[in-house]
Amino acid sequence: MTGARIKKIIFLDFDGTLSPIVDDPSRAVISEEAAAWLKKAASDTNLMLAIVTGRSLKDIRKMAGAKNVIYAANHGAEIFYGGKILLKKGEAFRRPLKLLAKKLRQALSQFPGMYLEDKGLSVTVHLRRLDARHRRKVRDIVKKTAAPALAGYGLQLTYGKMVMEIRPADHWNKGDAVLWIRDNLAPDRLPFYVGDDLTDEDAFRALKSCGITIRIRDKRDSLAEYTTPSFNALIRSGLFEC
């Protein structure tokens, strides 16, 4: 006779975790192995799944296409589950962020490969497709252009893997989102969090004493307890089947 499986909630970052990092974010695709696992896991009563991402809610629902999954978009500021939005934070910041996105587009239009996303509750400047010679100049322009909005509207500039993001300061982040989801939707489940980016550190910190945290690839300077070379390697390990 085998013991009962532990009920889990598995929080997953999208870019760099479920999907490889690509030059054009609109072309990101979940690997076949990860997609098959998501479909199977979503029907497993011992597992609950949540995708926690910096992408907009509309974007991540389209990109992931997974059913029976919790979506925490815009770094957790929008939480969607069961066909409805359960939580939305930072609505007062939409207008200043929209105005800033317009100014940044104008200021950066001279650079080939420039890609800016207005995600409603955050603005992301992607640097990956830029000529390496232009990246420092673009960073400087973003900082200078964004400075008045940062000071005047309570916004902050953060950095990820080849991205710069402007979002509300001292505001809701991935760590806040995973704790809200755990407390409200999965209080009896053991939390796992798998991610690869700087913004995932907020979630690693939040779950440090009450969950299992795993960073994809490099663990240096990370609060994650464990590391794995890839999400597919984690699937093959059978960790989530226990």
N, C-alpha and C positions, 0 to 999 in steps of 0.2 A: 504494500500500500504506500503510495507516495503522499508527501505532505501537500497541503494546499498552497497554491501559488500566491505570491504577494501581490496585492492590488497596487498598481502604480499609475502615476500620471507622468507622462514623458513630454517634456518641453523641448522643442527643437527650433533652432535658428534655421533660416532658409538659405540665404546666400553664403556659400562656403561650407555648409553643413549638408542640407538636403540636395542642394544644387552646387556644382562647381562655380567658382568665380569666373565670370566672362567679361569681355570688354564692353559688350552692350547688355545692360541689365534686362532689357526687354526680350532678350534671346535666352535667358536662363532656363534650363530644363532640369527637372529632377531625373536622376539616373534611373534606368529601368529597374535595377535591383531595389533602390529605395522606394520607388513608386509601388512596386509589387508588395513590399513590406508594409507600406502605409495602408494599402487597401486591406491587407490581411489583419493588421493591428487594429484598424478602426472597427472591426467586427468582433474583436476579442474583448469579452466583458471584464477581463482582469486588467485591461489597459485602457487608459484615457490619453488622448493625444492633444497637444496644443502646439501650434506653430507661432513662434514669437519673433517678430521681424520689424525692421525699419521700413519696410515697404508699406504703401497705403493699403487699406482694407480691400478696395476694389482690385488692386493689382495682385495681392497675394491670393485672394480667392480664385482669381483667374489662373495664376501661375501654378498653384498647388493642385487645384481641382479636386481636393480630397473632401469626402463627406464624413459626417459625424466627427468633425475635428473642431477644436476651439481655435479661433484665430485672434491673436493679439497683435494688431498692426500699429504702425507708427510708434515703434518702441513701447508698445503696450497701452498707448493712449486710447485705442479703440479695441474693444473686446467683443467678439461676435461668436455666438454659439446657438445652435438650435433654431436657425433661421431668423435671429434677431440680434440687434446690438444691445449688449448687456451693460456696457460702460463706455462713456465717451468723455475724455478730458481735454481741456485746453481750447475750447471753442472760441474764447476771446482772443486767441492768438492768430486765428485764421486770416483776418484782414491784414495785419502788419506783415505776416509771412508772405502773403500774396503780393503785397507792394514790394517787399524786398526781393522776391523772386523776379519780378519785372525789372528792377534796377540791376540785378546781377546778370540777367540775360543780356541787357544792353551793354553792360560793362565788359562782358566776356565774349561778345559776338565775334570779335576779331580772331579768336583762336580756333583753328580747325580741330574737329574732334571733340569740341566742348559739348558736354551733356549735362543739363540741369533738370532736376525733377522737383516740381512743386507738388508735394504730397498732402497739402492742406494743413496738416499740423506740424510739418517740418519741410525744410528745403534742403535738397542734397545736390552738391556739385561733385560730379564724377571726374576724376583725374586720369583714369587708366588709359583712355584713348588719346590723350594729349601727347604731343611730342614732348619727350623728356626735358627738352630745353625750355619749355614754356611752363612747366609745372610750378616752379617757384614764383614766377611772375603772376600766375593765376592765383596762387595762395595769397600773395600780397594784395591783389586786387579784391579778392573776396573779403579778406580781413578789413581792408580800408572801407569798402562799400557797406559792409555789414555793421561796422562799428556804431553808427548812430542808432540803428535798430536794437542792437544789443544793449546799449545803455538806456534807450528810451522806452523800450517795451518789455524788458525783462527776458530777453532771449539769450541763448548761449551758442557759441561755436564749438563743435566737437569734431573729433577726427576718427576715422575708421581706416580700413584698408583701401587706400587710394580714393578716399572720399572725404569731403568736408560737409558737415551738417549743421544747419541752424535750426534750433528748436527751443521750446520754452525752458528757461533756466530754473533750477531747483524745482523741477516738475516731475511728473510721472515718468518712470523709466521701466526697463524690462524687469528689474528687481521688484518694483512695486506691483507690476502686473502679475508676475508669477505667484506672489504671495496672495494677491486678491483672488486669483483663480483657485489656488489651493484651498484657501479658507472658505470660498463661496461655492465652489463646484466639486472639489475633491478633498474634503477634510479627512477622509479615512484612507487616503492613498499616499504611498511613498513617492516623493517627487524626484525625478531625474531631470537634469538639464544638460543639453548638448549644444555647444556653440563654438564659434571660432574667432569672433571679432571683439574689439574693445568694448562695444556696447553690451556684450554678453557678460562682462565682468560685474555689472550691477546685479545680474541674476545669480552669478556664482556667489557673490557676497551675501545676497538675501537668503540663499539656501545652504550656506556653509555649515550651519549647525543642525539642519533639519532635512537634508536631502543629499543626493549624490550628483556631483557636478563633474562634467567631462569636457575637456577642451579638445577640439580637432587640431591635430598636428602639434605645433609648438606650445609648450606649457610654461616657457620662461615668463617670469613676471606676471603670472596668472594666479587668480584665487581659486581656480578649479582644482579639485582634489586629484583627478585622474586625467590621462590623455590617451588619445587613440589616433592612429594615422589617418583615418577617414570614417565617415558614418557607415559606409558599407562594411568596413572591417568590424565595426561595433555590432552591426546586424549579425554578421557571421559568428560572432563570439557567443551568441545565445544569451547574452546578459538579460535581455528583456523577457526571456522565456521562463525565467526562474519563478 
